[in-house]
């Protein structure tokens, strides 16, 4: 697991005593590592699926030329920067007064800000960068459970969260699929504005 982070802000609208709607803007940074070995293959091939059939394309291999070297793997890092508009519903499940327990679910339309991730070739033998294959618009679904503690008009929140990418990182024309899943600890606060 590799650490990432989310930063954002939202507006909370109380529907009833126990239910609230939340909407906002969020910046997310997530990443993962790839360990690959150098080989003597100068190109990686990708096959793009189109309405007319499969189209072969060649992609450059980031590894150096030479024989396969299993003792010195190359380490690559895929980083994803996204801007999203999370819309969520939150429910209070326990607690009175200052200390409460909440659950929440969200739907997040997201836009990919960068396009420099490594992709696996369609023959599963090489990694290369091909920005045209990455999907710019995607959708995430999230869930969270958190404890809140109110101090004056500020509500501090802490608990686990999970987010799953509904569409593949790659466009439909690319035969391989990748759906990112992020999980972690959410630390936040909200303030009542009257």
Secondary structure, DSSP 8 states (H G I E B T S, - for coil): ----EEEEEEEEEE-SSSEEEEEEEEEEEEEEEEEEEE-S--EEEEEEEETTEEEEEEEE-SS-SSS-EEEEEEEEEEEEEEEEEEEEEEEEEEEETTEEEEEEEEEEEEEE-----EEE-TTSS-EEE-GGGB-SEEEEEEEEEEEEEEETTEEEEEEEEEEEESS-SB-TTBS-----EEEEEEEEEEE---
